[in-house]
Amino acid sequence: MYLLLFGFSLLAFFSCTRLPNVQGKGEVFLQGVWNQDSIANSVKLLNYTQHRFKISCDSFYVDLTTHSKVNYYSDSCFNKGIWKEYAKGTYAVKGDTLMLTGTFTKANYKQKASGCYRNGQYISNFKIKSSSSTSLVLENLNDQRECTLVLKEKITCVPKEL
């Protein structure tokens, strides 16, 4: 019995491989600072969110600026219908889908545990409709709104130790 348990322990120990303590390289075509300069028909919408992404290696940072004619929050948070949220995390591209998984943060990208707007996990999926060296068109799979991004700064991935 002990020999069998010892054998399984050795098998488990030697079959495990340690993952490298280095950030992944991500997708070359996404590396950079991308800004959504305008929103189609924004005047007619009750609310909309503009995105600013910084994508470096396999990581993303996103600034979300929401404009709303409807108050979803307490008056102290509503801020006359314009507010910012921030998130960071990692991304993956599978087929034509960009999957972002991270957490909502403060403006300095440090953990946000409470406060106005959303807390906790940030999970968003986009269909990559088109991409070029200077533009990226995404469709949010939650609400089917199109997000047209313009490259503001190219970034070259230099993986960092985790």
Buried (B, 14 or more C-beta within 10 A) or exposed (E): EEEEEEEEEEEEEEEEEEEEEEBBEBBEEBBBBBBBEEBEEEEEEEEBBBBBBBBBBBBBBBBBBBBBEEEEEEEEEBBEEEBBBBBBBBBEBEEEBBBBBBBBBEEEBEEBEEEBBEBEEBEBBBBBEEBEEEEBBBBBBEEEBBBBBEBBEEBEBEBEEE
